[in-house]
């Protein structure tokens, strides 16, 4: 199992994406407070489908109205990041880069450029273990699942030749991205959710949130005051083996009490490709495929 816990900024939580890990995270929270209750109240968005997974925003605020505004502002930021960085949305900046960046430099927004720049930093820090150019390998295995035939060594080698953060060219002055090799493909699955969480929390704080929690598919960051009756935010880490075994309610590996910190997990018990009856993790090693 890999579980990352970090104070402060959450954007780089997914550096360990290429390590096979098994866990999932859920928030254990208190019930909704009455609108008439004096003092801080909790507003919960419930689960929203975005970024190919479920997102949840919980805010502690002085009133229900303020809390609701903070929740909506946070969700708006998450959807904004999804609109810019999804490689499944044909009109996103990342999709445009994937289509055009070999032919010419593609201008992108400040947000997308910041994520690309930070991604290269993380790639250098991890000696390429974290690499957003892994897209060709991801596509290869998804195609193999659809055809129910494993990719050949030659196909893997061909895909790997298009992978490598060193082949990604960024222009700070013009804020553009360009590919050095044809058919490269960006996949921000290991960093975009963390960035969206950071932006969502900034929006909630601007709106007056006293505290809050943002969870996007198991990437969680908490800040400030927890719900009434708690001294810290409580995060329960489920046992994926219990989930896969069908244990009622799943099993818990641990409970974490955190303040102004982030925790992230990845797992192949829910996200994987199945080829000829064999499960292949969605966590890709660019060096081996």
C-alpha beads as a LAMMPS data file, in Angstrom:
LAMMPS data file: protein, C-alpha beads

289 atoms
288 bonds

1 atom types
1 bond types

-500.0 500.0 xlo xhi
-500.0 500.0 ylo yhi
-500.0 500.0 zlo zhi

Masses

1 110.0

Atoms # bond

1 1 1 0.000 0.000 0.000
2 1 1 1.107 3.539 -0.659
3 1 1 -0.404 6.370 1.311
4 1 1 1.038 9.880 1.052
5 1 1 0.466 12.418 3.807
6 1 1 1.651 15.978 3.392
7 1 1 1.256 19.317 5.086
8 1 1 0.111 22.280 3.024
9 1 1 -0.003 22.302 -0.764
10 1 1 -1.464 19.185 -2.307
11 1 1 -0.521 19.663 -5.938
12 1 1 2.376 17.202 -5.949
13 1 1 0.668 14.415 -4.013
14 1 1 0.759 11.930 -6.889
15 1 1 4.519 11.688 -7.435
16 1 1 4.328 8.006 -6.479
17 1 1 1.880 7.171 -9.246
18 1 1 4.086 4.523 -10.825
19 1 1 4.271 2.472 -7.627
20 1 1 1.575 -0.211 -7.347
21 1 1 -0.606 0.705 -4.397
22 1 1 -3.864 -0.567 -2.943
23 1 1 -6.136 1.622 -0.846
24 1 1 -8.951 4.108 -0.939
25 1 1 -9.940 6.973 1.297
26 1 1 -13.243 8.213 2.604
27 1 1 -14.164 11.006 4.957
28 1 1 -15.825 10.155 8.233
29 1 1 -17.761 13.281 9.114
30 1 1 -20.519 14.544 11.342
31 1 1 -24.113 15.008 10.256
32 1 1 -25.485 18.232 8.778
33 1 1 -26.202 21.028 11.210
34 1 1 -29.527 22.795 11.369
35 1 1 -29.876 26.126 9.596
36 1 1 -31.083 27.606 12.859
37 1 1 -28.066 26.474 14.836
38 1 1 -25.804 29.274 16.049
39 1 1 -22.090 29.146 15.444
40 1 1 -20.170 27.439 12.624
41 1 1 -22.150 25.041 10.454
42 1 1 -21.152 22.317 8.032
43 1 1 -22.237 22.294 4.382
44 1 1 -21.634 19.131 2.355
45 1 1 -21.846 18.994 -1.437
46 1 1 -22.362 15.210 -1.411
47 1 1 -20.601 13.349 -4.209
48 1 1 -20.386 15.006 -7.629
49 1 1 -19.207 13.272 -10.808
50 1 1 -16.257 15.201 -12.269
51 1 1 -12.750 14.499 -13.581
52 1 1 -13.757 10.914 -14.283
53 1 1 -14.408 10.204 -10.612
54 1 1 -16.398 11.460 -7.639
55 1 1 -15.647 14.727 -5.875
56 1 1 -16.906 15.941 -2.522
57 1 1 -16.556 19.332 -0.860
58 1 1 -17.262 19.916 2.821
59 1 1 -17.104 23.441 4.223
60 1 1 -17.349 24.808 7.760
61 1 1 -18.646 28.382 7.749
62 1 1 -20.427 30.946 9.897
63 1 1 -23.727 30.334 8.117
64 1 1 -25.422 27.996 5.676
65 1 1 -25.510 30.719 3.018
66 1 1 -21.785 31.383 3.250
67 1 1 -21.072 27.662 3.320
68 1 1 -23.166 26.979 0.237
69 1 1 -21.448 29.790 -1.674
70 1 1 -18.047 28.408 -0.700
71 1 1 -19.014 24.909 -1.798
72 1 1 -20.276 26.158 -5.161
73 1 1 -17.138 28.244 -5.694
74 1 1 -14.958 25.240 -4.909
75 1 1 -16.894 22.964 -7.267
76 1 1 -16.681 25.596 -10.000
77 1 1 -12.883 25.557 -9.734
78 1 1 -12.815 21.775 -9.990
79 1 1 -14.957 21.833 -13.132
80 1 1 -12.773 24.605 -14.564
81 1 1 -9.618 22.540 -14.147
82 1 1 -11.386 19.535 -15.664
83 1 1 -12.396 21.629 -18.652
84 1 1 -8.807 22.735 -19.208
85 1 1 -6.867 19.566 -18.499
86 1 1 -9.028 16.541 -19.306
87 1 1 -7.689 14.388 -22.120
88 1 1 -11.211 13.000 -22.605
89 1 1 -12.818 16.355 -23.447
90 1 1 -12.140 17.161 -27.079
91 1 1 -12.197 20.918 -26.478
92 1 1 -9.778 20.970 -23.534
93 1 1 -6.357 22.590 -23.774
94 1 1 -4.657 19.253 -23.173
95 1 1 -6.646 17.600 -25.972
96 1 1 -5.678 20.415 -28.303
97 1 1 -2.024 20.022 -27.341
98 1 1 -2.231 16.284 -27.945
99 1 1 -3.585 16.945 -31.442
100 1 1 -1.408 19.891 -32.512
101 1 1 1.707 20.287 -30.355
102 1 1 4.006 18.337 -32.682
103 1 1 3.077 20.537 -35.633
104 1 1 3.408 23.847 -33.798
105 1 1 3.670 25.429 -30.361
106 1 1 0.274 25.479 -28.650
107 1 1 -0.598 28.358 -26.297
108 1 1 -2.250 27.371 -23.017
109 1 1 -3.749 29.119 -20.014
110 1 1 -1.735 30.141 -16.982
111 1 1 -3.260 27.269 -14.989
112 1 1 -2.420 24.585 -17.526
113 1 1 1.072 25.952 -18.021
114 1 1 1.706 25.928 -14.272
115 1 1 0.698 22.265 -14.061
116 1 1 2.904 21.365 -17.026
117 1 1 5.847 23.248 -15.542
118 1 1 5.449 21.624 -12.139
119 1 1 5.059 18.218 -13.775
120 1 1 8.462 18.540 -15.411
121 1 1 9.944 19.515 -12.044
122 1 1 8.488 16.380 -10.474
123 1 1 9.740 14.253 -13.366
124 1 1 13.262 15.506 -12.748
125 1 1 12.964 14.944 -8.993
126 1 1 11.790 11.354 -9.521
127 1 1 14.162 10.513 -12.367
128 1 1 11.184 10.075 -14.658
129 1 1 9.079 7.888 -12.378
130 1 1 6.412 10.582 -12.595
131 1 1 5.859 11.480 -16.237
132 1 1 2.808 13.123 -17.792
133 1 1 3.898 12.057 -21.297
134 1 1 2.958 8.441 -20.522
135 1 1 -0.206 8.838 -22.623
136 1 1 0.865 6.604 -25.558
137 1 1 1.321 3.663 -23.189
138 1 1 -2.034 4.283 -21.537
139 1 1 -3.771 4.378 -24.919
140 1 1 -1.994 1.195 -26.001
141 1 1 -3.277 -0.787 -23.022
142 1 1 -6.800 0.616 -23.296
143 1 1 -6.845 -0.436 -26.954
144 1 1 -5.548 -3.861 -25.935
145 1 1 -8.395 -4.219 -23.445
146 1 1 -10.945 -3.371 -26.115
147 1 1 -9.446 -5.971 -28.460
148 1 1 -8.804 -8.414 -25.574
149 1 1 -5.291 -9.035 -26.842
150 1 1 -2.128 -8.052 -24.931
151 1 1 0.198 -5.603 -26.671
152 1 1 3.301 -7.087 -28.240
153 1 1 6.814 -6.201 -27.151
154 1 1 7.206 -4.286 -30.400
155 1 1 4.051 -2.257 -29.744
156 1 1 5.197 -1.432 -26.228
157 1 1 8.612 -0.366 -27.512
158 1 1 6.964 1.838 -30.143
159 1 1 4.768 3.511 -27.534
160 1 1 7.718 3.999 -25.187
161 1 1 9.623 5.809 -27.935
162 1 1 6.968 8.539 -27.760
163 1 1 7.217 8.888 -23.986
164 1 1 9.606 11.098 -22.036
165 1 1 9.273 14.437 -20.281
166 1 1 12.551 15.434 -21.943
167 1 1 10.622 15.581 -25.223
168 1 1 8.162 18.143 -23.842
169 1 1 9.178 21.710 -24.704
170 1 1 7.760 24.622 -22.710
171 1 1 8.200 28.294 -23.616
172 1 1 7.907 30.425 -20.495
173 1 1 7.803 33.717 -22.370
174 1 1 4.995 32.768 -24.739
175 1 1 3.375 30.184 -22.436
176 1 1 3.286 27.467 -25.066
177 1 1 3.849 23.721 -25.192
178 1 1 5.354 21.733 -28.046
179 1 1 6.227 18.066 -28.644
180 1 1 9.621 16.998 -29.979
181 1 1 8.236 13.659 -31.207
182 1 1 5.129 12.947 -33.256
183 1 1 2.191 11.183 -31.555
184 1 1 3.196 12.158 -28.043
185 1 1 0.265 12.371 -25.655
186 1 1 -0.123 14.127 -22.305
187 1 1 -1.978 12.477 -19.430
188 1 1 -2.397 14.662 -16.330
189 1 1 -4.173 11.980 -14.306
190 1 1 -1.429 11.991 -11.693
191 1 1 -1.476 15.712 -10.952
192 1 1 -4.611 17.496 -12.201
193 1 1 -6.821 16.358 -9.310
194 1 1 -4.331 17.665 -6.772
195 1 1 -4.158 21.006 -8.557
196 1 1 -7.952 21.189 -8.707
197 1 1 -8.131 20.545 -4.964
198 1 1 -5.699 23.376 -4.259
199 1 1 -7.708 25.799 -6.427
200 1 1 -10.981 24.657 -4.853
201 1 1 -9.668 25.326 -1.358
202 1 1 -8.389 28.751 -2.378
203 1 1 -11.872 29.581 -3.667
204 1 1 -13.533 28.368 -0.465
205 1 1 -11.147 30.388 1.673
206 1 1 -11.788 33.525 -0.375
207 1 1 -15.489 32.991 0.224
208 1 1 -15.050 32.939 3.979
209 1 1 -14.772 29.242 4.819
210 1 1 -13.412 28.613 8.306
211 1 1 -12.370 25.111 7.369
212 1 1 -13.072 22.434 4.855
213 1 1 -12.265 19.214 3.080
214 1 1 -12.011 18.523 -0.646
215 1 1 -11.919 14.927 -1.884
216 1 1 -11.475 14.048 -5.553
217 1 1 -11.242 10.337 -6.136
218 1 1 -9.211 9.596 -3.005
219 1 1 -7.022 12.702 -3.150
220 1 1 -7.987 14.640 -0.018
221 1 1 -6.910 17.912 1.531
222 1 1 -8.291 19.401 4.747
223 1 1 -7.825 22.899 6.109
224 1 1 -8.879 24.972 9.085
225 1 1 -11.643 24.160 11.533
226 1 1 -13.252 20.690 11.380
227 1 1 -16.988 20.119 11.963
228 1 1 -18.281 20.844 15.457
229 1 1 -17.407 18.212 18.008
230 1 1 -14.083 17.309 16.409
231 1 1 -10.616 18.658 17.064
232 1 1 -9.232 17.384 13.764
233 1 1 -10.471 16.087 10.435
234 1 1 -10.931 12.325 10.508
235 1 1 -10.021 10.292 7.420
236 1 1 -10.713 6.553 7.236
237 1 1 -8.516 4.432 4.967
238 1 1 -10.363 1.393 3.650
239 1 1 -8.788 -1.998 3.085
240 1 1 -8.977 -2.760 -0.654
241 1 1 -8.553 -6.470 -0.038
242 1 1 -11.723 -6.441 2.051
243 1 1 -13.513 -4.512 -0.687
244 1 1 -12.412 -6.962 -3.384
245 1 1 -13.464 -9.863 -1.157
246 1 1 -16.920 -8.339 -0.847
247 1 1 -16.755 -7.789 2.896
248 1 1 -19.826 -5.860 4.012
249 1 1 -18.886 -2.229 4.543
250 1 1 -15.283 -2.970 3.599
251 1 1 -12.549 -3.074 6.215
252 1 1 -10.521 -0.197 7.587
253 1 1 -6.753 -0.199 7.530
254 1 1 -6.473 2.893 9.697
255 1 1 -7.991 6.212 10.674
256 1 1 -6.036 9.424 10.279
257 1 1 -6.545 12.619 12.245
258 1 1 -5.170 15.543 10.272
259 1 1 -5.100 19.331 10.369
260 1 1 -4.093 21.515 7.426
261 1 1 -2.720 18.526 5.569
262 1 1 -3.375 16.344 2.554
263 1 1 -3.522 12.600 2.056
264 1 1 -3.633 10.717 -1.230
265 1 1 -3.828 7.101 -2.301
266 1 1 -3.909 5.185 -5.557
267 1 1 -5.086 1.663 -6.205
268 1 1 -5.638 -0.880 -8.941
269 1 1 -8.611 -2.563 -7.309
270 1 1 -11.028 -0.176 -9.044
271 1 1 -9.015 1.291 -11.927
272 1 1 -7.444 -1.286 -14.207
273 1 1 -7.661 -2.860 -17.640
274 1 1 -8.574 -6.521 -18.085
275 1 1 -6.861 -8.321 -20.959
276 1 1 -7.473 -12.036 -21.544
277 1 1 -8.587 -12.396 -17.956
278 1 1 -5.499 -10.711 -16.514
279 1 1 -5.780 -7.491 -14.546
280 1 1 -3.322 -4.730 -15.491
281 1 1 -2.961 -1.750 -13.172
282 1 1 -3.681 1.784 -14.400
283 1 1 -0.434 2.816 -12.661
284 1 1 2.075 2.848 -15.489
285 1 1 5.861 2.515 -15.412
286 1 1 7.142 4.373 -18.456
287 1 1 10.412 2.430 -18.424
288 1 1 8.796 -0.973 -18.828
289 1 1 5.240 -0.345 -20.059

Bonds

1 1 1 2
2 1 2 3
3 1 3 4
4 1 4 5
5 1 5 6
6 1 6 7
7 1 7 8
8 1 8 9
9 1 9 10
10 1 10 11
11 1 11 12
12 1 12 13
13 1 13 14
14 1 14 15
15 1 15 16
16 1 16 17
17 1 17 18
18 1 18 19
19 1 19 20
20 1 20 21
21 1 21 22
22 1 22 23
23 1 23 24
24 1 24 25
25 1 25 26
26 1 26 27
27 1 27 28
28 1 28 29
29 1 29 30
30 1 30 31
31 1 31 32
32 1 32 33
33 1 33 34
34 1 34 35
35 1 35 36
36 1 36 37
37 1 37 38
38 1 38 39
39 1 39 40
40 1 40 41
41 1 41 42
42 1 42 43
43 1 43 44
44 1 44 45
45 1 45 46
46 1 46 47
47 1 47 48
48 1 48 49
49 1 49 50
50 1 50 51
51 1 51 52
52 1 52 53
53 1 53 54
54 1 54 55
55 1 55 56
56 1 56 57
57 1 57 58
58 1 58 59
59 1 59 60
60 1 60 61
61 1 61 62
62 1 62 63
63 1 63 64
64 1 64 65
65 1 65 66
66 1 66 67
67 1 67 68
68 1 68 69
69 1 69 70
70 1 70 71
71 1 71 72
72 1 72 73
73 1 73 74
74 1 74 75
75 1 75 76
76 1 76 77
77 1 77 78
78 1 78 79
79 1 79 80
80 1 80 81
81 1 81 82
82 1 82 83
83 1 83 84
84 1 84 85
85 1 85 86
86 1 86 87
87 1 87 88
88 1 88 89
89 1 89 90
90 1 90 91
91 1 91 92
92 1 92 93
93 1 93 94
94 1 94 95
95 1 95 96
96 1 96 97
97 1 97 98
98 1 98 99
99 1 99 100
100 1 100 101
101 1 101 102
102 1 102 103
103 1 103 104
104 1 104 105
105 1 105 106
106 1 106 107
107 1 107 108
108 1 108 109
109 1 109 110
110 1 110 111
111 1 111 112
112 1 112 113
113 1 113 114
114 1 114 115
115 1 115 116
116 1 116 117
117 1 117 118
118 1 118 119
119 1 119 120
120 1 120 121
121 1 121 122
122 1 122 123
123 1 123 124
124 1 124 125
125 1 125 126
126 1 126 127
127 1 127 128
128 1 128 129
129 1 129 130
130 1 130 131
131 1 131 132
132 1 132 133
133 1 133 134
134 1 134 135
135 1 135 136
136 1 136 137
137 1 137 138
138 1 138 139
139 1 139 140
140 1 140 141
141 1 141 142
142 1 142 143
143 1 143 144
144 1 144 145
145 1 145 146
146 1 146 147
147 1 147 148
148 1 148 149
149 1 149 150
150 1 150 151
151 1 151 152
152 1 152 153
153 1 153 154
154 1 154 155
155 1 155 156
156 1 156 157
157 1 157 158
158 1 158 159
159 1 159 160
160 1 160 161
161 1 161 162
162 1 162 163
163 1 163 164
164 1 164 165
165 1 165 166
166 1 166 167
167 1 167 168
168 1 168 169
169 1 169 170
170 1 170 171
171 1 171 172
172 1 172 173
173 1 173 174
174 1 174 175
175 1 175 176
176 1 176 177
177 1 177 178
178 1 178 179
179 1 179 180
180 1 180 181
181 1 181 182
182 1 182 183
183 1 183 184
184 1 184 185
185 1 185 186
186 1 186 187
187 1 187 188
188 1 188 189
189 1 189 190
190 1 190 191
191 1 191 192
192 1 192 193
193 1 193 194
194 1 194 195
195 1 195 196
196 1 196 197
197 1 197 198
198 1 198 199
199 1 199 200
200 1 200 201
201 1 201 202
202 1 202 203
203 1 203 204
204 1 204 205
205 1 205 206
206 1 206 207
207 1 207 208
208 1 208 209
209 1 209 210
210 1 210 211
211 1 211 212
212 1 212 213
213 1 213 214
214 1 214 215
215 1 215 216
216 1 216 217
217 1 217 218
218 1 218 219
219 1 219 220
220 1 220 221
221 1 221 222
222 1 222 223
223 1 223 224
224 1 224 225
225 1 225 226
226 1 226 227
227 1 227 228
228 1 228 229
229 1 229 230
230 1 230 231
231 1 231 232
232 1 232 233
233 1 233 234
234 1 234 235
235 1 235 236
236 1 236 237
237 1 237 238
238 1 238 239
239 1 239 240
240 1 240 241
241 1 241 242
242 1 242 243
243 1 243 244
244 1 244 245
245 1 245 246
246 1 246 247
247 1 247 248
248 1 248 249
249 1 249 250
250 1 250 251
251 1 251 252
252 1 252 253
253 1 253 254
254 1 254 255
255 1 255 256
256 1 256 257
257 1 257 258
258 1 258 259
259 1 259 260
260 1 260 261
261 1 261 262
262 1 262 263
263 1 263 264
264 1 264 265
265 1 265 266
266 1 266 267
267 1 267 268
268 1 268 269
269 1 269 270
270 1 270 271
271 1 271 272
272 1 272 273
273 1 273 274
274 1 274 275
275 1 275 276
276 1 276 277
277 1 277 278
278 1 278 279
279 1 279 280
280 1 280 281
281 1 281 282
282 1 282 283
283 1 283 284
284 1 284 285
285 1 285 286
286 1 286 287
287 1 287 288
288 1 288 289
